[in-house]
Amino acid sequence: MHAMRVRRYGDPHYVTSHEQFKANCREAALRYKQSRPDVYKKLFNRHEHRVIAEQMLGRPLLRGEIVHHKDGNKHNNSPGNLEVMTQSEHMKHHHAEMTEARIKKHGR
């Protein structure tokens, strides 16, 4: 690639319009992801909170294990804010909140 750029353009650091287009797309995608507070951060193509929880436990998460954010902030992935629980424990934890929200929305 380097030699081809030197032959073609005379400059080994020449950036083609296609490469600039790809770089612009990457930057726009990163800005979009960072601007959405409802989206989990990713680390090496995996949800960051799951990677941190696995490091805390010293083992991979088992099937059916959920990582709960104690303060409700999806972007706060500090180990003190994360708690590993089963799906049923997680539902029991959030059941009161979900019932309250349903009553508020539908009036029942």
PDB file as gemmi writes it, atoms N, CA and C in Angstrom:
CRYST1    1.000    1.000    1.000  90.00  90.00  90.00 P 1                      
ATOM      1  N   MET A   1       0.828  -1.182   0.000  1.00  0.00           N  
ATOM      2  CA  MET A   1       0.000   0.000   0.000  1.00  0.00           C  
ATOM      3  C   MET A   1       0.877   1.252   0.000  1.00  0.00           C  
ATOM      4  N   HIS A   2       1.905   1.250   0.815  1.00  0.00           N  
ATOM      5  CA  HIS A   2       2.803   2.395   0.917  1.00  0.00           C  
ATOM      6  C   HIS A   2       3.484   2.663  -0.431  1.00  0.00           C  
ATOM      7  N   ALA A   3       4.048   1.619  -1.027  1.00  0.00           N  
ATOM      8  CA  ALA A   3       4.752   1.775  -2.296  1.00  0.00           C  
ATOM      9  C   ALA A   3       3.791   2.229  -3.396  1.00  0.00           C  
ATOM     10  N   MET A   4       2.564   1.728  -3.361  1.00  0.00           N  
ATOM     11  CA  MET A   4       1.585   2.109  -4.381  1.00  0.00           C  
ATOM     12  C   MET A   4       1.251   3.599  -4.262  1.00  0.00           C  
ATOM     13  N   ARG A   5       1.141   4.105  -3.055  1.00  0.00           N  
ATOM     14  CA  ARG A   5       0.851   5.534  -2.880  1.00  0.00           C  
ATOM     15  C   ARG A   5       2.006   6.401  -3.380  1.00  0.00           C  
ATOM     16  N   VAL A   6       3.219   5.950  -3.135  1.00  0.00           N  
ATOM     17  CA  VAL A   6       4.386   6.713  -3.591  1.00  0.00           C  
ATOM     18  C   VAL A   6       4.398   6.759  -5.117  1.00  0.00           C  
ATOM     19  N   ARG A   7       4.140   5.600  -5.760  1.00  0.00           N  
ATOM     20  CA  ARG A   7       4.120   5.562  -7.229  1.00  0.00           C  
ATOM     21  C   ARG A   7       2.981   6.413  -7.783  1.00  0.00           C  
ATOM     22  N   ARG A   8       1.820   6.297  -7.178  1.00  0.00           N  
ATOM     23  CA  ARG A   8       0.647   6.968  -7.705  1.00  0.00           C  
ATOM     24  C   ARG A   8       0.631   8.470  -7.425  1.00  0.00           C  
ATOM     25  N   TYR A   9       0.923   8.847  -6.176  1.00  0.00           N  
ATOM     26  CA  TYR A   9       0.744  10.236  -5.765  1.00  0.00           C  
ATOM     27  C   TYR A   9       2.047  10.944  -5.405  1.00  0.00           C  
ATOM     28  N   GLY A  10       3.130  10.180  -5.221  1.00  0.00           N  
ATOM     29  CA  GLY A  10       4.399  10.785  -4.861  1.00  0.00           C  
ATOM     30  C   GLY A  10       4.503  11.105  -3.374  1.00  0.00           C  
ATOM     31  N   ASP A  11       3.455  10.829  -2.626  1.00  0.00           N  
ATOM     32  CA  ASP A  11       3.445  11.120  -1.193  1.00  0.00           C  
ATOM     33  C   ASP A  11       2.940   9.876  -0.457  1.00  0.00           C  
ATOM     34  N   PRO A  12       3.753   9.299   0.440  1.00  0.00           N  
ATOM     35  CA  PRO A  12       3.317   8.077   1.142  1.00  0.00           C  
ATOM     36  C   PRO A  12       2.175   8.327   2.122  1.00  0.00           C  
ATOM     37  N   HIS A  13       1.931   9.574   2.504  1.00  0.00           N  
ATOM     38  CA  HIS A  13       0.893   9.888   3.483  1.00  0.00           C  
ATOM     39  C   HIS A  13      -0.347  10.498   2.838  1.00  0.00           C  
ATOM     40  N   TYR A  14      -0.454  10.396   1.524  1.00  0.00           N  
ATOM     41  CA  TYR A  14      -1.599  10.942   0.814  1.00  0.00           C  
ATOM     42  C   TYR A  14      -2.869  10.199   1.236  1.00  0.00           C  
ATOM     43  N   VAL A  15      -3.905  10.921   1.539  1.00  0.00           N  
ATOM     44  CA  VAL A  15      -5.176  10.324   1.953  1.00  0.00           C  
ATOM     45  C   VAL A  15      -6.153  10.449   0.796  1.00  0.00           C  
ATOM     46  N   THR A  16      -6.630   9.298   0.302  1.00  0.00           N  
ATOM     47  CA  THR A  16      -7.576   9.318  -0.806  1.00  0.00           C  
ATOM     48  C   THR A  16      -8.942   9.774  -0.312  1.00  0.00           C  
ATOM     49  N   SER A  17      -9.795  10.160  -1.212  1.00  0.00           N  
ATOM     50  CA  SER A  17     -11.131  10.631  -0.826  1.00  0.00           C  
ATOM     51  C   SER A  17     -11.946   9.506  -0.191  1.00  0.00           C  
ATOM     52  N   HIS A  18     -11.738   8.284  -0.643  1.00  0.00           N  
ATOM     53  CA  HIS A  18     -12.448   7.143  -0.067  1.00  0.00           C  
ATOM     54  C   HIS A  18     -12.020   6.917   1.384  1.00  0.00           C  
ATOM     55  N   GLU A  19     -10.718   7.017   1.649  1.00  0.00           N  
ATOM     56  CA  GLU A  19     -10.223   6.856   3.020  1.00  0.00           C  
ATOM     57  C   GLU A  19     -10.741   7.970   3.922  1.00  0.00           C  
ATOM     58  N   GLN A  20     -10.818   9.181   3.388  1.00  0.00           N  
ATOM     59  CA  GLN A  20     -11.355  10.298   4.164  1.00  0.00           C  
ATOM     60  C   GLN A  20     -12.835  10.080   4.452  1.00  0.00           C  
ATOM     61  N   PHE A  21     -13.561   9.556   3.493  1.00  0.00           N  
ATOM     62  CA  PHE A  21     -14.978   9.255   3.671  1.00  0.00           C  
ATOM     63  C   PHE A  21     -15.163   8.224   4.787  1.00  0.00           C  
ATOM     64  N   LYS A  22     -14.349   7.156   4.786  1.00  0.00           N  
ATOM     65  CA  LYS A  22     -14.455   6.126   5.830  1.00  0.00           C  
ATOM     66  C   LYS A  22     -14.135   6.701   7.199  1.00  0.00           C  
ATOM     67  N   ALA A  23     -13.119   7.563   7.277  1.00  0.00           N  
ATOM     68  CA  ALA A  23     -12.750   8.192   8.549  1.00  0.00           C  
ATOM     69  C   ALA A  23     -13.883   9.082   9.059  1.00  0.00           C  
ATOM     70  N   ASN A  24     -14.492   9.832   8.153  1.00  0.00           N  
ATOM     71  CA  ASN A  24     -15.624  10.686   8.542  1.00  0.00           C  
ATOM     72  C   ASN A  24     -16.792   9.858   9.057  1.00  0.00           C  
ATOM     73  N   CYS A  25     -17.069   8.724   8.422  1.00  0.00           N  
ATOM     74  CA  CYS A  25     -18.153   7.852   8.860  1.00  0.00           C  
ATOM     75  C   CYS A  25     -17.874   7.295  10.253  1.00  0.00           C  
ATOM     76  N   ARG A  26     -16.617   6.873  10.500  1.00  0.00           N  
ATOM     77  CA  ARG A  26     -16.251   6.349  11.828  1.00  0.00           C  
ATOM     78  C   ARG A  26     -16.451   7.410  12.891  1.00  0.00           C  
ATOM     79  N   GLU A  27     -15.998   8.637  12.625  1.00  0.00           N  
ATOM     80  CA  GLU A  27     -16.140   9.734  13.592  1.00  0.00           C  
ATOM     81  C   GLU A  27     -17.609  10.024  13.865  1.00  0.00           C  
ATOM     82  N   ALA A  28     -18.419  10.043  12.823  1.00  0.00           N  
ATOM     83  CA  ALA A  28     -19.849  10.326  12.998  1.00  0.00           C  
ATOM     84  C   ALA A  28     -20.522   9.235  13.822  1.00  0.00           C  
ATOM     85  N   ALA A  29     -20.157   7.985  13.572  1.00  0.00           N  
ATOM     86  CA  ALA A  29     -20.740   6.873  14.339  1.00  0.00           C  
ATOM     87  C   ALA A  29     -20.367   6.976  15.808  1.00  0.00           C  
ATOM     88  N   LEU A  30     -19.118   7.324  16.093  1.00  0.00           N  
ATOM     89  CA  LEU A  30     -18.687   7.473  17.487  1.00  0.00           C  
ATOM     90  C   LEU A  30     -19.428   8.620  18.169  1.00  0.00           C  
ATOM     91  N   ARG A  31     -19.576   9.732  17.468  1.00  0.00           N  
ATOM     92  CA  ARG A  31     -20.305  10.864  18.049  1.00  0.00           C  
ATOM     93  C   ARG A  31     -21.751  10.484  18.331  1.00  0.00           C  
ATOM     94  N   TYR A  32     -22.371   9.735  17.418  1.00  0.00           N  
ATOM     95  CA  TYR A  32     -23.759   9.325  17.578  1.00  0.00           C  
ATOM     96  C   TYR A  32     -23.915   8.423  18.793  1.00  0.00           C  
ATOM     97  N   LYS A  33     -23.014   7.452  18.942  1.00  0.00           N  
ATOM     98  CA  LYS A  33     -23.095   6.525  20.070  1.00  0.00           C  
ATOM     99  C   LYS A  33     -22.877   7.251  21.391  1.00  0.00           C  
ATOM    100  N   GLN A  34     -21.951   8.212  21.421  1.00  0.00           N  
ATOM    101  CA  GLN A  34     -21.668   8.920  22.656  1.00  0.00           C  
ATOM    102  C   GLN A  34     -22.805   9.864  23.034  1.00  0.00           C  
ATOM    103  N   SER A  35     -23.574  10.315  22.068  1.00  0.00           N  
ATOM    104  CA  SER A  35     -24.632  11.273  22.354  1.00  0.00           C  
ATOM    105  C   SER A  35     -25.912  10.598  22.824  1.00  0.00           C  
ATOM    106  N   ARG A  36     -25.999   9.278  22.748  1.00  0.00           N  
ATOM    107  CA  ARG A  36     -27.209   8.574  23.153  1.00  0.00           C  
ATOM    108  C   ARG A  36     -27.037   8.002  24.557  1.00  0.00           C  
ATOM    109  N   PRO A  37     -27.700   8.585  25.556  1.00  0.00           N  
ATOM    110  CA  PRO A  37     -27.527   8.119  26.928  1.00  0.00           C  
ATOM    111  C   PRO A  37     -28.207   6.786  27.218  1.00  0.00           C  
ATOM    112  N   ASP A  38     -29.092   6.323  26.339  1.00  0.00           N  
ATOM    113  CA  ASP A  38     -29.814   5.079  26.586  1.00  0.00           C  
ATOM    114  C   ASP A  38     -29.089   3.850  26.029  1.00  0.00           C  
ATOM    115  N   VAL A  39     -27.883   4.018  25.529  1.00  0.00           N  
ATOM    116  CA  VAL A  39     -27.146   2.922  24.908  1.00  0.00           C  
ATOM    117  C   VAL A  39     -25.960   2.535  25.790  1.00  0.00           C  
ATOM    118  N   TYR A  40     -25.775   1.225  25.963  1.00  0.00           N  
ATOM    119  CA  TYR A  40     -24.635   0.734  26.744  1.00  0.00           C  
ATOM    120  C   TYR A  40     -23.341   0.955  25.977  1.00  0.00           C  
ATOM    121  N   LYS A  41     -22.255   1.250  26.704  1.00  0.00           N  
ATOM    122  CA  LYS A  41     -20.941   1.386  26.077  1.00  0.00           C  
ATOM    123  C   LYS A  41     -20.443  -0.005  25.713  1.00  0.00           C  
ATOM    124  N   LYS A  42     -19.616  -0.071  24.680  1.00  0.00           N  
ATOM    125  CA  LYS A  42     -19.031  -1.352  24.285  1.00  0.00           C  
ATOM    126  C   LYS A  42     -17.528  -1.294  24.430  1.00  0.00           C  
ATOM    127  N   LEU A  43     -16.947  -2.434  24.783  1.00  0.00           N  
ATOM    128  CA  LEU A  43     -15.514  -2.588  24.936  1.00  0.00           C  
ATOM    129  C   LEU A  43     -15.140  -3.868  24.208  1.00  0.00           C  
ATOM    130  N   PHE A  44     -14.334  -3.778  23.183  1.00  0.00           N  
ATOM    131  CA  PHE A  44     -13.965  -4.934  22.360  1.00  0.00           C  
ATOM    132  C   PHE A  44     -15.204  -5.661  21.857  1.00  0.00           C  
ATOM    133  N   ASN A  45     -16.196  -4.896  21.390  1.00  0.00           N  
ATOM    134  CA  ASN A  45     -17.430  -5.419  20.795  1.00  0.00           C  
ATOM    135  C   ASN A  45     -18.319  -6.152  21.800  1.00  0.00           C  
ATOM    136  N   ARG A  46     -18.118  -5.920  23.097  1.00  0.00           N  
ATOM    137  CA  ARG A  46     -18.964  -6.505  24.144  1.00  0.00           C  
ATOM    138  C   ARG A  46     -19.399  -5.387  25.073  1.00  0.00           C  
ATOM    139  N   HIS A  47     -20.525  -5.552  25.735  1.00  0.00           N  
ATOM    140  CA  HIS A  47     -20.977  -4.526  26.665  1.00  0.00           C  
ATOM    141  C   HIS A  47     -19.962  -4.386  27.793  1.00  0.00           C  
ATOM    142  N   GLU A  48     -19.554  -3.138  28.017  1.00  0.00           N  
ATOM    143  CA  GLU A  48     -18.479  -2.851  28.962  1.00  0.00           C  
ATOM    144  C   GLU A  48     -18.828  -3.317  30.376  1.00  0.00           C  
ATOM    145  N   HIS A  49     -20.070  -3.167  30.803  1.00  0.00           N  
ATOM    146  CA  HIS A  49     -20.432  -3.561  32.163  1.00  0.00           C  
ATOM    147  C   HIS A  49     -20.316  -5.068  32.363  1.00  0.00           C  
ATOM    148  N   ARG A  50     -20.540  -5.846  31.317  1.00  0.00           N  
ATOM    149  CA  ARG A  50     -20.394  -7.310  31.438  1.00  0.00           C  
ATOM    150  C   ARG A  50     -18.926  -7.696  31.532  1.00  0.00           C  
ATOM    151  N   VAL A  51     -18.067  -7.015  30.769  1.00  0.00           N  
ATOM    152  CA  VAL A  51     -16.623  -7.298  30.824  1.00  0.00           C  
ATOM    153  C   VAL A  51     -16.088  -6.973  32.220  1.00  0.00           C  
ATOM    154  N   ILE A  52     -16.497  -5.839  32.784  1.00  0.00           N  
ATOM    155  CA  ILE A  52     -16.024  -5.427  34.113  1.00  0.00           C  
ATOM    156  C   ILE A  52     -16.533  -6.394  35.175  1.00  0.00           C  
ATOM    157  N   ALA A  53     -17.793  -6.834  35.054  1.00  0.00           N  
ATOM    158  CA  ALA A  53     -18.342  -7.794  36.015  1.00  0.00           C  
ATOM    159  C   ALA A  53     -17.580  -9.120  35.962  1.00  0.00           C  
ATOM    160  N   GLU A  54     -17.218  -9.559  34.766  1.00  0.00           N  
ATOM    161  CA  GLU A  54     -16.445 -10.792  34.637  1.00  0.00           C  
ATOM    162  C   GLU A  54     -15.074 -10.641  35.287  1.00  0.00           C  
ATOM    163  N   GLN A  55     -14.461  -9.474  35.129  1.00  0.00           N  
ATOM    164  CA  GLN A  55     -13.166  -9.228  35.770  1.00  0.00           C  
ATOM    165  C   GLN A  55     -13.316  -9.229  37.289  1.00  0.00           C  
ATOM    166  N   MET A  56     -14.421  -8.666  37.805  1.00  0.00           N  
ATOM    167  CA  MET A  56     -14.662  -8.650  39.251  1.00  0.00           C  
ATOM    168  C   MET A  56     -14.825 -10.070  39.786  1.00  0.00           C  
ATOM    169  N   LEU A  57     -15.576 -10.905  39.059  1.00  0.00           N  
ATOM    170  CA  LEU A  57     -15.830 -12.271  39.497  1.00  0.00           C  
ATOM    171  C   LEU A  57     -14.641 -13.191  39.251  1.00  0.00           C  
ATOM    172  N   GLY A  58     -13.832 -12.852  38.269  1.00  0.00           N  
ATOM    173  CA  GLY A  58     -12.703 -13.708  37.911  1.00  0.00           C  
ATOM    174  C   GLY A  58     -13.111 -14.893  37.064  1.00  0.00           C  
ATOM    175  N   ARG A  59     -14.283 -14.819  36.461  1.00  0.00           N  
ATOM    176  CA  ARG A  59     -14.784 -15.889  35.592  1.00  0.00           C  
ATOM    177  C   ARG A  59     -15.777 -15.299  34.603  1.00  0.00           C  
ATOM    178  N   PRO A  60     -16.066 -16.014  33.512  1.00  0.00           N  
ATOM    179  CA  PRO A  60     -17.090 -15.521  32.586  1.00  0.00           C  
ATOM    180  C   PRO A  60     -18.467 -15.591  33.236  1.00  0.00           C  
ATOM    181  N   LEU A  61     -19.350 -14.713  32.824  1.00  0.00           N  
ATOM    182  CA  LEU A  61     -20.720 -14.751  33.338  1.00  0.00           C  
ATOM    183  C   LEU A  61     -21.417 -16.007  32.829  1.00  0.00           C  
ATOM    184  N   LEU A  62     -22.221 -16.590  33.691  1.00  0.00           N  
ATOM    185  CA  LEU A  62     -22.959 -17.789  33.316  1.00  0.00           C  
ATOM    186  C   LEU A  62     -24.208 -17.402  32.545  1.00  0.00           C  
ATOM    187  N   ARG A  63     -24.761 -18.371  31.855  1.00  0.00           N  
ATOM    188  CA  ARG A  63     -26.005 -18.140  31.111  1.00  0.00           C  
ATOM    189  C   ARG A  63     -27.097 -17.771  32.119  1.00  0.00           C  
ATOM    190  N   GLY A  64     -27.805 -16.690  31.852  1.00  0.00           N  
ATOM    191  CA  GLY A  64     -28.881 -16.274  32.744  1.00  0.00           C  
ATOM    192  C   GLY A  64     -28.457 -15.272  33.806  1.00  0.00           C  
ATOM    193  N   GLU A  65     -27.173 -14.945  33.876  1.00  0.00           N  
ATOM    194  CA  GLU A  65     -26.715 -13.945  34.837  1.00  0.00           C  
ATOM    195  C   GLU A  65     -26.821 -12.558  34.222  1.00  0.00           C  
ATOM    196  N   ILE A  66     -27.294 -11.611  35.002  1.00  0.00           N  
ATOM    197  CA  ILE A  66     -27.516 -10.237  34.562  1.00  0.00           C  
ATOM    198  C   ILE A  66     -26.616  -9.333  35.387  1.00  0.00           C  
ATOM    199  N   VAL A  67     -26.115  -8.269  34.776  1.00  0.00           N  
ATOM    200  CA  VAL A  67     -25.353  -7.256  35.502  1.00  0.00           C  
ATOM    201  C   VAL A  67     -26.281  -6.068  35.724  1.00  0.00           C  
ATOM    202  N   HIS A  68     -26.526  -5.775  36.991  1.00  0.00           N  
ATOM    203  CA  HIS A  68     -27.444  -4.698  37.372  1.00  0.00           C  
ATOM    204  C   HIS A  68     -26.651  -3.461  37.762  1.00  0.00           C  
ATOM    205  N   HIS A  69     -27.067  -2.293  37.250  1.00  0.00           N  
ATOM    206  CA  HIS A  69     -26.468  -1.021  37.642  1.00  0.00           C  
ATOM    207  C   HIS A  69     -27.239  -0.508  38.856  1.00  0.00           C  
ATOM    208  N   LYS A  70     -26.596  -0.428  40.003  1.00  0.00           N  
ATOM    209  CA  LYS A  70     -27.277  -0.052  41.242  1.00  0.00           C  
ATOM    210  C   LYS A  70     -27.891   1.337  41.174  1.00  0.00           C  
ATOM    211  N   ASP A  71     -27.197   2.289  40.555  1.00  0.00           N  
ATOM    212  CA  ASP A  71     -27.730   3.662  40.504  1.00  0.00           C  
ATOM    213  C   ASP A  71     -28.614   3.917  39.285  1.00  0.00           C  
ATOM    214  N   GLY A  72     -28.793   2.923  38.406  1.00  0.00           N  
ATOM    215  CA  GLY A  72     -29.652   3.071  37.242  1.00  0.00           C  
ATOM    216  C   GLY A  72     -29.001   3.763  36.058  1.00  0.00           C  
ATOM    217  N   ASN A  73     -27.749   4.231  36.205  1.00  0.00           N  
ATOM    218  CA  ASN A  73     -27.032   4.919  35.134  1.00  0.00           C  
ATOM    219  C   ASN A  73     -26.272   3.882  34.311  1.00  0.00           C  
ATOM    220  N   LYS A  74     -26.660   3.702  33.054  1.00  0.00           N  
ATOM    221  CA  LYS A  74     -26.035   2.694  32.193  1.00  0.00           C  
ATOM    222  C   LYS A  74     -24.576   3.006  31.868  1.00  0.00           C  
ATOM    223  N   HIS A  75     -24.172   4.260  32.039  1.00  0.00           N  
ATOM    224  CA  HIS A  75     -22.799   4.637  31.704  1.00  0.00           C  
ATOM    225  C   HIS A  75     -21.863   4.590  32.901  1.00  0.00           C  
ATOM    226  N   ASN A  76     -22.398   4.374  34.090  1.00  0.00           N  
ATOM    227  CA  ASN A  76     -21.564   4.278  35.288  1.00  0.00           C  
ATOM    228  C   ASN A  76     -21.175   2.819  35.483  1.00  0.00           C  
ATOM    229  N   ASN A  77     -20.030   2.433  34.948  1.00  0.00           N  
ATOM    230  CA  ASN A  77     -19.580   1.047  34.998  1.00  0.00           C  
ATOM    231  C   ASN A  77     -18.502   0.818  36.044  1.00  0.00           C  
ATOM    232  N   SER A  78     -18.510   1.601  37.107  1.00  0.00           N  
ATOM    233  CA  SER A  78     -17.533   1.385  38.168  1.00  0.00           C  
ATOM    234  C   SER A  78     -17.903   0.090  38.900  1.00  0.00           C  
ATOM    235  N   PRO A  79     -16.908  -0.676  39.336  1.00  0.00           N  
ATOM    236  CA  PRO A  79     -17.192  -1.963  39.982  1.00  0.00           C  
ATOM    237  C   PRO A  79     -18.122  -1.843  41.189  1.00  0.00           C  
ATOM    238  N   GLY A  80     -18.077  -0.732  41.922  1.00  0.00           N  
ATOM    239  CA  GLY A  80     -18.953  -0.562  43.069  1.00  0.00           C  
ATOM    240  C   GLY A  80     -20.413  -0.367  42.690  1.00  0.00           C  
ATOM    241  N   ASN A  81     -20.671  -0.019  41.444  1.00  0.00           N  
ATOM    242  CA  ASN A  81     -22.033   0.228  40.980  1.00  0.00           C  
ATOM    243  C   ASN A  81     -22.645  -1.001  40.310  1.00  0.00           C  
ATOM    244  N   LEU A  82     -21.859  -2.033  40.071  1.00  0.00           N  
ATOM    245  CA  LEU A  82     -22.357  -3.205  39.360  1.00  0.00           C  
ATOM    246  C   LEU A  82     -22.636  -4.347  40.319  1.00  0.00           C  
ATOM    247  N   GLU A  83     -23.702  -5.094  40.021  1.00  0.00           N  
ATOM    248  CA  GLU A  83     -24.080  -6.235  40.838  1.00  0.00           C  
ATOM    249  C   GLU A  83     -24.535  -7.342  39.894  1.00  0.00           C  
ATOM    250  N   VAL A  84     -24.021  -8.552  40.102  1.00  0.00           N  
ATOM    251  CA  VAL A  84     -24.395  -9.687  39.256  1.00  0.00           C  
ATOM    252  C   VAL A  84     -25.533 -10.427  39.943  1.00  0.00           C  
ATOM    253  N   MET A  85     -26.598 -10.686  39.199  1.00  0.00           N  
ATOM    254  CA  MET A  85     -27.743 -11.413  39.740  1.00  0.00           C  
ATOM    255  C   MET A  85     -28.383 -12.233  38.629  1.00  0.00           C  
ATOM    256  N   THR A  86     -29.272 -13.142  39.029  1.00  0.00           N  
ATOM    257  CA  THR A  86     -29.978 -13.943  38.027  1.00  0.00           C  
ATOM    258  C   THR A  86     -31.104 -13.107  37.434  1.00  0.00           C  
ATOM    259  N   GLN A  87     -31.680 -13.608  36.356  1.00  0.00           N  
ATOM    260  CA  GLN A  87     -32.769 -12.878  35.700  1.00  0.00           C  
ATOM    261  C   GLN A  87     -33.973 -12.747  36.622  1.00  0.00           C  
ATOM    262  N   SER A  88     -34.287 -13.811  37.378  1.00  0.00           N  
ATOM    263  CA  SER A  88     -35.448 -13.750  38.266  1.00  0.00           C  
ATOM    264  C   SER A  88     -35.212 -12.756  39.407  1.00  0.00           C  
ATOM    265  N   GLU A  89     -34.000 -12.724  39.965  1.00  0.00           N  
ATOM    266  CA  GLU A  89     -33.682 -11.745  41.008  1.00  0.00           C  
ATOM    267  C   GLU A  89     -33.796 -10.320  40.463  1.00  0.00           C  
ATOM    268  N   HIS A  90     -33.350 -10.122  39.229  1.00  0.00           N  
ATOM    269  CA  HIS A  90     -33.396  -8.809  38.608  1.00  0.00           C  
ATOM    270  C   HIS A  90     -34.844  -8.362  38.397  1.00  0.00           C  
ATOM    271  N   MET A  91     -35.703  -9.280  37.968  1.00  0.00           N  
ATOM    272  CA  MET A  91     -37.120  -8.949  37.779  1.00  0.00           C  
ATOM    273  C   MET A  91     -37.783  -8.614  39.113  1.00  0.00           C  
ATOM    274  N   LYS A  92     -37.473  -9.379  40.168  1.00  0.00           N  
ATOM    275  CA  LYS A  92     -38.029  -9.089  41.492  1.00  0.00           C  
ATOM    276  C   LYS A  92     -37.590  -7.709  41.959  1.00  0.00           C  
ATOM    277  N   HIS A  93     -36.341  -7.372  41.672  1.00  0.00           N  
ATOM    278  CA  HIS A  93     -35.797  -6.073  42.078  1.00  0.00           C  
ATOM    279  C   HIS A  93     -36.542  -4.928  41.394  1.00  0.00           C  
ATOM    280  N   HIS A  94     -36.880  -5.097  40.125  1.00  0.00           N  
ATOM    281  CA  HIS A  94     -37.512  -4.028  39.347  1.00  0.00           C  
ATOM    282  C   HIS A  94     -39.042  -4.132  39.283  1.00  0.00           C  
ATOM    283  N   HIS A  95     -39.622  -5.169  39.873  1.00  0.00           N  
ATOM    284  CA  HIS A  95     -41.065  -5.394  39.758  1.00  0.00           C  
ATOM    285  C   HIS A  95     -41.873  -4.204  40.286  1.00  0.00           C  
ATOM    286  N   ALA A  96     -41.510  -3.672  41.444  1.00  0.00           N  
ATOM    287  CA  ALA A  96     -42.250  -2.551  42.035  1.00  0.00           C  
ATOM    288  C   ALA A  96     -42.201  -1.326  41.122  1.00  0.00           C  
ATOM    289  N   GLU A  97     -41.018  -1.044  40.550  1.00  0.00           N  
ATOM    290  CA  GLU A  97     -40.877   0.097  39.639  1.00  0.00           C  
ATOM    291  C   GLU A  97     -41.742  -0.076  38.401  1.00  0.00           C  
ATOM    292  N   MET A  98     -41.744  -1.291  37.856  1.00  0.00           N  
ATOM    293  CA  MET A  98     -42.505  -1.555  36.635  1.00  0.00           C  
ATOM    294  C   MET A  98     -44.009  -1.456  36.903  1.00  0.00           C  
ATOM    295  N   THR A  99     -44.459  -1.956  38.054  1.00  0.00           N  
ATOM    296  CA  THR A  99     -45.872  -1.876  38.404  1.00  0.00           C  
ATOM    297  C   THR A  99     -46.302  -0.423  38.572  1.00  0.00           C  
ATOM    298  N   GLU A 100     -45.462   0.352  39.256  1.00  0.00           N  
ATOM    299  CA  GLU A 100     -45.761   1.772  39.460  1.00  0.00           C  
ATOM    300  C   GLU A 100     -45.847   2.525  38.128  1.00  0.00           C  
ATOM    301  N   ALA A 101     -44.927   2.241  37.218  1.00  0.00           N  
ATOM    302  CA  ALA A 101     -44.923   2.901  35.908  1.00  0.00           C  
ATOM    303  C   ALA A 101     -46.163   2.506  35.117  1.00  0.00           C  
ATOM    304  N   ARG A 102     -46.578   1.239  35.197  1.00  0.00           N  
ATOM    305  CA  ARG A 102     -47.767   0.786  34.474  1.00  0.00           C  
ATOM    306  C   ARG A 102     -49.017   1.476  35.021  1.00  0.00           C  
ATOM    307  N   ILE A 103     -49.090   1.606  36.343  1.00  0.00           N  
ATOM    308  CA  ILE A 103     -50.247   2.269  36.955  1.00  0.00           C  
ATOM    309  C   ILE A 103     -50.297   3.732  36.533  1.00  0.00           C  
ATOM    310  N   LYS A 104     -49.125   4.386  36.531  1.00  0.00           N  
ATOM    311  CA  LYS A 104     -49.072   5.790  36.120  1.00  0.00           C  
ATOM    312  C   LYS A 104     -49.524   5.960  34.666  1.00  0.00           C  
ATOM    313  N   LYS A 105     -49.102   5.049  33.816  1.00  0.00           N  
ATOM    314  CA  LYS A 105     -49.401   5.164  32.388  1.00  0.00           C  
ATOM    315  C   LYS A 105     -50.859   4.841  32.078  1.00  0.00           C  
ATOM    316  N   HIS A 106     -51.367   3.763  32.676  1.00  0.00           N  
ATOM    317  CA  HIS A 106     -52.707   3.289  32.323  1.00  0.00           C  
ATOM    318  C   HIS A 106     -53.761   3.614  33.378  1.00  0.00           C  
ATOM    319  N   GLY A 107     -53.346   4.077  34.534  1.00  0.00           N  
ATOM    320  CA  GLY A 107     -54.296   4.447  35.574  1.00  0.00           C  
ATOM    321  C   GLY A 107     -54.922   3.260  36.286  1.00  0.00           C  
ATOM    322  N   ARG A 108     -54.276   2.102  36.260  1.00  0.00           N  
ATOM    323  CA  ARG A 108     -54.795   0.913  36.961  1.00  0.00           C  
ATOM    324  C   ARG A 108     -53.841   0.456  38.014  1.00  0.00           C  
TER     325      ARG A 108                                                      
END                                                                             
